[in-house]
Amino acid sequence: MTTDPLQSAPKGQATPRRLDLPRETRVVRASDFERAWKQGSRARGDVLLVVAAANELPLARIGLSVGKKFWKRAVDRNRVRRIFREAFRLTRHDLPPGHDYILVPAARVQPTLVGACRELAHLGPKAVARLRAKAAEGVTPP
């Protein structure tokens, strides 16, 4: 008899979280990216820049913006995207829900998964706190 670890947990233990990354957790529309750039709040670290914008959904979503500024070769840009996507997959349950997170490389340094996870877990809530403070002040974007 095989048991699926996601179906049930032994008594006294928490049910493990699902770590998949479904399609509804991705920002894909250009209008959502534009809204995030215009209305979002930013937090910068050594590895990445996080732009957080509120959405009307009960979950956190990820958008990636990796341009040719730092990496000319597509293989290098794709590697950065994979690392950022995996970092989001591992930390999305710790991020405040109801927000879109646009991740942008902050430096020419090739990121590591551990560093990206650490920074995303720190910068995501920081950007959301800035967004909430801006909303509390009544500042509206131009």
QUIBEL-V414670 format. One record per residue. N is the residue number from 1. RES is the residue in one letter. SS is DSSP state (hx for helix, st for strand, lp for the rest). NEAR is the number of other ideal C-beta (glycine too) atoms within 8 Angstrom. D_CENTER is the distance of its C-alpha to the mean C-alpha in Angstrom with 1 decimal. Layout:
n=N res=RES ss=SS near=NEAR d_center=D_CENTER
n=N res=RES ss=SS near=NEAR d_center=D_CENTER
This chain:
n=1 res=M ss=lp near=2 d_center=37.9
n=2 res=T ss=lp near=3 d_center=34.2
n=3 res=T ss=lp near=6 d_center=31.6
n=4 res=D ss=lp near=6 d_center=28.0
n=5 res=P ss=lp near=6 d_center=26.0
n=6 res=L ss=lp near=6 d_center=23.6
n=7 res=Q ss=lp near=5 d_center=26.7
n=8 res=S ss=lp near=6 d_center=28.2
n=9 res=A ss=lp near=7 d_center=28.2
n=10 res=P ss=lp near=5 d_center=31.4
n=11 res=K ss=lp near=3 d_center=32.6
n=12 res=G ss=lp near=3 d_center=31.2
n=13 res=Q ss=lp near=6 d_center=27.9
n=14 res=A ss=lp near=4 d_center=24.6
n=15 res=T ss=lp near=7 d_center=23.4
n=16 res=P ss=lp near=7 d_center=20.7
n=17 res=R ss=lp near=5 d_center=17.3
n=18 res=R ss=lp near=5 d_center=16.5
n=19 res=L ss=lp near=6 d_center=14.0
n=20 res=D ss=lp near=5 d_center=14.1
n=21 res=L ss=lp near=9 d_center=11.5
n=22 res=P ss=lp near=5 d_center=13.5
n=23 res=R ss=hx near=4 d_center=13.7
n=24 res=E ss=hx near=7 d_center=13.2
n=25 res=T ss=hx near=11 d_center=9.4
n=26 res=R ss=st near=9 d_center=9.2
n=27 res=V ss=lp near=11 d_center=10.0
n=28 res=V ss=lp near=5 d_center=13.3
n=29 res=R ss=lp near=6 d_center=15.8
n=30 res=A ss=hx near=5 d_center=16.8
n=31 res=S ss=hx near=6 d_center=17.6
n=32 res=D ss=hx near=12 d_center=14.1
n=33 res=F ss=hx near=12 d_center=13.0
n=34 res=E ss=hx near=8 d_center=16.2
n=35 res=R ss=hx near=11 d_center=15.7
n=36 res=A ss=hx near=15 d_center=12.4
n=37 res=W ss=hx near=8 d_center=14.3
n=38 res=K ss=hx near=7 d_center=17.3
n=39 res=Q ss=hx near=7 d_center=16.4
n=40 res=G ss=lp near=14 d_center=13.1
n=41 res=S ss=st near=11 d_center=13.1
n=42 res=R ss=st near=10 d_center=12.2
n=43 res=A ss=st near=12 d_center=11.9
n=44 res=R ss=st near=8 d_center=13.0
n=45 res=G ss=lp near=11 d_center=13.4
n=46 res=D ss=lp near=7 d_center=15.6
n=47 res=V ss=lp near=12 d_center=13.2
n=48 res=L ss=st near=15 d_center=10.3
n=49 res=L ss=st near=11 d_center=10.1
n=50 res=V ss=st near=18 d_center=7.3
n=51 res=V ss=st near=13 d_center=8.7
n=52 res=A ss=st near=18 d_center=8.4
n=53 res=A ss=st near=13 d_center=10.9
n=54 res=A ss=st near=9 d_center=12.6
n=55 res=N ss=lp near=9 d_center=13.2
n=56 res=E ss=lp near=4 d_center=16.1
n=57 res=L ss=lp near=8 d_center=14.6
n=58 res=P ss=lp near=4 d_center=14.6
n=59 res=L ss=lp near=8 d_center=11.1
n=60 res=A ss=lp near=13 d_center=7.4
n=61 res=R ss=st near=13 d_center=6.5
n=62 res=I ss=st near=15 d_center=4.6
n=63 res=G ss=st near=14 d_center=7.0
n=64 res=L ss=st near=10 d_center=8.4
n=65 res=S ss=st near=8 d_center=11.3
n=66 res=V ss=lp near=10 d_center=13.5
n=67 res=G ss=lp near=6 d_center=17.0
n=68 res=K ss=lp near=6 d_center=20.4
n=69 res=K ss=lp near=4 d_center=20.7
n=70 res=F ss=lp near=7 d_center=20.1
n=71 res=W ss=lp near=9 d_center=20.7
n=72 res=K ss=lp near=4 d_center=23.5
n=73 res=R ss=lp near=6 d_center=23.5
n=74 res=A ss=hx near=5 d_center=21.4
n=75 res=V ss=hx near=6 d_center=21.3
n=76 res=D ss=hx near=10 d_center=19.6
n=77 res=R ss=hx near=12 d_center=16.9
n=78 res=N ss=hx near=8 d_center=16.3
n=79 res=R ss=hx near=9 d_center=16.1
n=80 res=V ss=hx near=13 d_center=13.3
n=81 res=R ss=hx near=10 d_center=11.4
n=82 res=R ss=hx near=8 d_center=12.3
n=83 res=I ss=hx near=12 d_center=11.4
n=84 res=F ss=hx near=16 d_center=7.8
n=85 res=R ss=hx near=11 d_center=7.7
n=86 res=E ss=hx near=10 d_center=9.7
n=87 res=A ss=hx near=12 d_center=7.8
n=88 res=F ss=hx near=14 d_center=4.9
n=89 res=R ss=hx near=10 d_center=8.2
n=90 res=L ss=hx near=8 d_center=9.9
n=91 res=T ss=hx near=12 d_center=8.1
n=92 res=R ss=hx near=11 d_center=6.8
n=93 res=H ss=hx near=5 d_center=10.4
n=94 res=D ss=hx near=6 d_center=10.4
n=95 res=L ss=lp near=14 d_center=7.9
n=96 res=P ss=lp near=8 d_center=10.1
n=97 res=P ss=lp near=8 d_center=10.6
n=98 res=G ss=lp near=10 d_center=11.7
n=99 res=H ss=st near=15 d_center=9.0
n=100 res=D ss=st near=16 d_center=7.2
n=101 res=Y ss=st near=16 d_center=4.3
n=102 res=I ss=st near=17 d_center=6.2
n=103 res=L ss=st near=13 d_center=6.1
n=104 res=V ss=st near=11 d_center=9.8
n=105 res=P ss=st near=11 d_center=12.2
n=106 res=A ss=lp near=9 d_center=14.1
n=107 res=A ss=lp near=7 d_center=17.2
n=108 res=R ss=lp near=4 d_center=19.4
n=109 res=V ss=lp near=6 d_center=18.8
n=110 res=Q ss=lp near=6 d_center=17.7
n=111 res=P ss=lp near=12 d_center=14.7
n=112 res=T ss=lp near=8 d_center=15.3
n=113 res=L ss=hx near=9 d_center=13.2
n=114 res=V ss=hx near=6 d_center=14.3
n=115 res=G ss=hx near=10 d_center=13.7
n=116 res=A ss=hx near=15 d_center=10.1
n=117 res=C ss=hx near=11 d_center=9.5
n=118 res=R ss=hx near=8 d_center=11.7
n=119 res=E ss=hx near=13 d_center=10.3
n=120 res=L ss=hx near=17 d_center=6.7
n=121 res=A ss=hx near=11 d_center=8.8
n=122 res=H ss=hx near=9 d_center=11.0
n=123 res=L ss=hx near=13 d_center=9.4
n=124 res=G ss=hx near=18 d_center=7.0
n=125 res=P ss=hx near=10 d_center=10.3
n=126 res=K ss=hx near=10 d_center=12.2
n=127 res=A ss=hx near=16 d_center=10.9
n=128 res=V ss=hx near=13 d_center=11.4
n=129 res=A ss=hx near=8 d_center=14.8
n=130 res=R ss=hx near=12 d_center=15.7
n=131 res=L ss=hx near=14 d_center=15.0
n=132 res=R ss=hx near=8 d_center=17.2
n=133 res=A ss=hx near=8 d_center=19.8
n=134 res=K ss=hx near=9 d_center=20.1
n=135 res=A ss=hx near=8 d_center=20.6
n=136 res=A ss=hx near=6 d_center=23.2
n=137 res=E ss=hx near=6 d_center=25.1
n=138 res=G ss=lp near=5 d_center=25.4
n=139 res=V ss=lp near=6 d_center=24.1
n=140 res=T ss=lp near=4 d_center=23.6
n=141 res=P ss=lp near=5 d_center=22.2
n=142 res=P ss=lp near=2 d_center=25.1
